[in-house]
Amino acid sequence: MITATGAMIGLAVAIVLIVKKFNPAYSLIIGSLLGGLLGGAGLTDTVSFMIKGAQGMMPAILRIVTAGVLAGVLIETGAANKIAETIVDKMGENKAIFALVISTFILTAVGVFIDIAVITVSPIALALAKRVNISKTSILIAMIGGGKCGNIISPNPNAIAASESFNIPLTSVMFAGIIPSIVGIVITVIIASSLTRKGVKIVDSDIEVGTEIKEKPSFAASIIGPLFAILLLALRPIANIVVDPLVALPVGGLIGCIAMGKIKNINEYCKSGLSKMIMVAIILIGTGTLAGIISNSNIKDIITALLSSTGAPAFLLAPLSGILMSAATASTTSGTAVASKVFGPSMISLGVKPLNAAAMIHSGATVLDHLPHGSFFHATGGAVNMEIKDRLLLIPFESLIGFVLTVVSTILFGIFGL
């Protein structure tokens, strides 16, 4: 057994390296190696724990890689942009904040990465906000909050990681996030609306950020692919027909490509989608090595004992582990994956149902996934041309939205045990 002190030092080293802009995957691997050695395991055992941890991630990684087909089709054909543009146009300028929230919500819900969703919507958001005099701070919170709400009901890597770890259908994890996401949308609109005249103002030069014009498909053709993928996934709860995400997501991308008349470019879209997923997959390998070290340490026992000593219910381990691991990795996917792998068995042994644990971990991983040592912080700030000092001021609002998602999920799946 690796000591908690050694494992925590390894985790801290990984975080420091990531903050210093060292490659995230290598940072996690180095931290894992140091954590095992400093925690009392020999070199042979440490490497063995790391390899087993990485092996545990492979099913999720395989599904994530194949999901790149759908993501590539949505982004490269302009379908994602068309979906966002249509929503904003239909809702009009008088509902600008709500339109931006819903746009990023839908894009992430149908399978676009949250940071890509924000980057996709941001040119539309900047132009709209300039016309109606809304601050850059307000629109970025609207897009991030909408993305977080969509992320917990999406077939994205984070949901795949949770479903794989607990051996439950992906659709179950997605459906579990519906009510929390609705509440989260309301809270996001309230917060973003309160900031419309506060924070950083938009200037003319901002409108030039990411305004690439490309021929876009119709809205109907754009939405067919992701809807078809979700329908295939939904066959399991509806008709007890199991279509694995490994099949459903790339098939959805293929159908979408056909619907938009872009099938001749499918190879190009696959390459693009794979390039976007491969970094996530590689980081998850590093995350797996860290999970292998932590799962063979007594950290989980200490946290479980601490909860028991305070008289807190066992189910609180789920959201707390999601929050802690997302803070450590600054990633919803990595946070969900590590928390599920490391703390999942303990939760099940304490009587928490797999779906309930997965739902609470998944929502908990949205609370601190936006910290500065992760890529999401910088990608979203860059999408609206925001300085780091101004981007830092958004963290409390982002955390509040994630916290609301977690509280609602905990009430539903912890207190009421749905």
Disulfide bonds with the S-S distance in Angstrom:
none
